[in-house]
């Protein structure tokens, strides 16, 4: 599996509760935090839901 690096770049203020929970499930707690995760279909689906709040790069 390939890995992706996710960086939390925009505030979740004004987002829906579902989007806030998705960020929390991805492990992004504070602004500018980063995570390296496996690119599974479940993770990619969550990334797509909050793509306007994060930046993604492939490793």
Short mmCIF file of the C-alpha atoms (twelve columns), coordinates in Angstrom:
data_MODEL
# 
_entry.id   MODEL 
# 
loop_
_atom_site.group_PDB 
_atom_site.id 
_atom_site.type_symbol 
_atom_site.label_atom_id 
_atom_site.label_alt_id 
_atom_site.label_comp_id 
_atom_site.label_asym_id 
_atom_site.label_seq_id 
_atom_site.Cartn_x 
_atom_site.Cartn_y 
_atom_site.Cartn_z 
_atom_site.pdbx_PDB_model_num 
ATOM 1  C CA . UNK A 1  0.000   0.000  0.000  1 
ATOM 2  C CA . UNK A 2  1.114   3.531  -0.646 1 
ATOM 3  C CA . UNK A 3  1.304   6.120  2.080  1 
ATOM 4  C CA . UNK A 4  -0.072  9.638  2.102  1 
ATOM 5  C CA . UNK A 5  0.834   12.640 4.242  1 
ATOM 6  C CA . UNK A 6  -2.129  14.716 5.405  1 
ATOM 7  C CA . UNK A 7  -1.709  18.245 6.798  1 
ATOM 8  C CA . UNK A 8  -4.554  20.063 8.549  1 
ATOM 9  C CA . UNK A 9  -4.415  23.578 7.036  1 
ATOM 10 C CA . UNK A 10 -7.791  25.311 7.472  1 
ATOM 11 C CA . UNK A 11 -9.937  25.772 10.551 1 
ATOM 12 C CA . UNK A 12 -12.927 23.534 11.189 1 
ATOM 13 C CA . UNK A 13 -15.008 26.470 12.473 1 
ATOM 14 C CA . UNK A 14 -18.199 26.534 10.419 1 
ATOM 15 C CA . UNK A 15 -17.838 22.911 9.321  1 
ATOM 16 C CA . UNK A 16 -20.490 20.320 9.963  1 
ATOM 17 C CA . UNK A 17 -20.268 18.020 12.970 1 
ATOM 18 C CA . UNK A 18 -19.591 15.088 10.646 1 
ATOM 19 C CA . UNK A 19 -16.574 16.835 9.126  1 
ATOM 20 C CA . UNK A 20 -15.225 17.665 12.590 1 
ATOM 21 C CA . UNK A 21 -15.523 14.012 13.609 1 
ATOM 22 C CA . UNK A 22 -13.820 12.943 10.375 1 
ATOM 23 C CA . UNK A 23 -10.833 15.174 11.148 1 
ATOM 24 C CA . UNK A 24 -10.674 13.680 14.626 1 
ATOM 25 C CA . UNK A 25 -10.821 10.144 13.195 1 
ATOM 26 C CA . UNK A 26 -7.901  10.976 10.898 1 
ATOM 27 C CA . UNK A 27 -5.912  12.010 13.969 1 
ATOM 28 C CA . UNK A 28 -5.796  15.717 13.116 1 
ATOM 29 C CA . UNK A 29 -6.366  17.593 16.345 1 
ATOM 30 C CA . UNK A 30 -4.626  20.969 15.990 1 
ATOM 31 C CA . UNK A 31 -4.108  23.255 13.024 1 
ATOM 32 C CA . UNK A 32 -0.935  22.479 11.009 1 
ATOM 33 C CA . UNK A 33 -0.679  18.953 12.433 1 
ATOM 34 C CA . UNK A 34 0.383   16.195 10.039 1 
ATOM 35 C CA . UNK A 35 -0.165  12.446 9.828  1 
ATOM 36 C CA . UNK A 36 1.232   9.760  7.571  1 
ATOM 37 C CA . UNK A 37 -1.358  7.096  6.846  1 
ATOM 38 C CA . UNK A 38 -1.817  4.105  4.554  1 
ATOM 39 C CA . UNK A 39 -3.881  4.952  1.480  1 
ATOM 40 C CA . UNK A 40 -6.720  2.501  2.131  1 
ATOM 41 C CA . UNK A 41 -10.160 3.060  0.572  1 
ATOM 42 C CA . UNK A 42 -11.554 4.029  3.993  1 
ATOM 43 C CA . UNK A 43 -8.883  6.678  4.584  1 
ATOM 44 C CA . UNK A 44 -9.209  8.048  1.049  1 
ATOM 45 C CA . UNK A 45 -12.970 8.391  1.529  1 
ATOM 46 C CA . UNK A 46 -12.444 10.386 4.728  1 
ATOM 47 C CA . UNK A 47 -9.839  12.557 3.000  1 
ATOM 48 C CA . UNK A 48 -12.295 13.319 0.209  1 
ATOM 49 C CA . UNK A 49 -14.944 14.459 2.723  1 
ATOM 50 C CA . UNK A 50 -12.628 17.050 4.293  1 
ATOM 51 C CA . UNK A 51 -10.439 17.867 1.282  1 
ATOM 52 C CA . UNK A 52 -11.228 21.586 1.594  1 
ATOM 53 C CA . UNK A 53 -9.624  21.648 5.072  1 
ATOM 54 C CA . UNK A 54 -6.457  19.628 4.432  1 
ATOM 55 C CA . UNK A 55 -3.596  19.206 1.978  1 
ATOM 56 C CA . UNK A 56 -2.527  15.757 0.830  1 
ATOM 57 C CA . UNK A 57 0.707   14.550 -0.703 1 
ATOM 58 C CA . UNK A 58 1.683   11.081 -1.765 1 
ATOM 59 C CA . UNK A 59 4.869   9.556  -0.370 1 
# 
